[in-house]
């Protein structure tokens, strides 16, 4: 007999790279350009013959089990910290489902990340440390979970843009912060030009929220802007991590916000210049992606990306944080002599990752050889993906 309310569902959401818009995307309506990579976080949802909720994350060695009140739409489950995102996502989706009249029952969810997201064990002066690739695993697992449970409950993920909005809510609540949300948006939609929503949309969301609060938040109009823009197929992407290093984006953003409060005039002037360079870069990317570009468009892209990088480094210097350390500046310049058309630090910068674009396979091979010879770099075999969330479902037959 088929389980009530749930279908067996396999879902996935991709990793992301913030190509254009580090820091500036925090300010509305500044645009950022985010691309997705061909690596995914997967979520498998399987029906249960009871009202239990079970969460498995083998890679994190984490497990939790609780129950769902099918009449009230409430999930009662205590989870370890690594499962907080998944549990929060489940609570919100179940509340939304109940508020919209859907039938609910128990299920098991198992999450699995592709190797490109994997934590790597590295030796340092502090002993053994764990690092990760910076491709946005937390956003990807949130979107995979929200979308997977929505689909398993028979809800169209495009209904009121519920996948995106519920994922933004879940990520903000679980991490206790309100970022720009570009990573959630990319994991949902794929390669996009993104301008953030007003932070008040989430800051005013009740701490002790009800299913009515969730329904209202999803049904209201949000003021983000999303424009699909596929990464140009004529460009080659390279991406590498700094071995044993990791940039803590939250800490970097906090320091930038302190600088904003301390010297708002300098901050505003710099941010306008950075955004101007980013807008020029995105305009060039539009032409290149459409295929009707010429050499001046490529040069315009490089000029704008370099200008934005230099200005962002200046932002780090003036705010007292290492957005682009001098040794990384040297690495970027050398990379541009060794095959990179342009190189930069993605996202919030720091010694987290480095990316580059090349205009042909020969230059990419040269750059790969150079980066592979650097003891500080680990080159990842990822490619642009241009796909967001996806899922496959089939009715599951279980004993009830």
C-alpha positions, 0 to 999 in steps of 0.5 A: 500500500502506498504511504500517505502524503510522501513519495520517494524522492531523490533531489540535488542542488549544485555548488556555486562560485560568486564570479562577480559581486563579492561584498558589493552584492550585500548592498541593494540593488547591486548585482552579483553574478553567480555560476554553478558548478557540476558538483552537487549535494544530494538528498534522498527522501524515503517514506516511513510507515509511521510519523517518525522523522529520521535524518542521516548524514553519514559524511558528517557522522551525524544522525537524528530521529524525531517525530512529526505531528501530522495534525499540527504540522510540527516537527519535534526533533533534537539534532546535533549542530551539523544537522541544524540546516536540514532540520530547520529546512524540514520544519519550515517545509512541513509547516508550509505543507500543513498550512496549504492543506497537504497531507503529511507523514513520516520520512527518512532523509539522507544527505550526501555531498559530491567529493568536490565539497569534501572536507580535507584533512590537512597538517598545519602548525595547529595539528590536523584541521578540517577544511572545505572547498568553499563551493557553498555546501550549506546553501546546496544542502538547504536547497536540496532538502527544502526542494526534496521534501516539497516534492515528496509532499507533492508541492510544486517547488515553483508555487509562490517561488516557495523553494527559493523563499523557504530555503532563504528562510531556513538558511538564515534561521539556522545560521542566525545571519542574513547574508545576501542570499546569492548562494541559495538563489544560485543553488535554486536557479543555476547561473544568475545575475542576482540582486538581494532582497531587503534584509527586513523580510527575514529580520522581521520573521518571528523567532517562534514562528507558526505555520501561518507565519511561514505561509505569509512569508512565502506568499508575500512579494519579495524584492530580490532580482534574478536574471538567468545568464549562462556562463559563456561556453567560449570561456574555460573555467579553472578553480583551486583551493588553498591547501590548509586554509579557509576564509571565514566569510561571516567574520570577514563580512562582520569586519566590513560592516564595522568599517561601514559604521566607522567610515560610511563615506569612504565605504560608500565611495568604494562600494560605488566604484566596485559596483560600477566595475561589476556592472561593466563586467556583467554587461560584457558577460551578457554579450559574450554569453550571447555569442555575438561578441568581439575582441573589445568585449573580452578586453572590457570584461578583463578590464572590469574584473581587474578594476573590481579586484583592485578596488576590492583589495583596497576595501580590505586594506582600508577595513583592516582585513586581508581580502586579497593578501599581497602573496595572492596578488603576486600569484594572480599576476603570475597566473595571468602570465601563465595562461589565465585571461584573468584571475581573481579570488571568488566571493569574499576573498581571503585564502579560501579559493582562487579562480581564473578564466582562459580563452582556449584549451591550450592556455588552460593546460598551461595554467593547470600545469602552473597551479598544479606545481604550487604546493599551496594549491589544490586544483579542483576538477569542476566545470560550469554547470548552469543548472539549479535544483532538480529532483526525481520522484516515484511512488514508494510502496511500503507497509502501513 
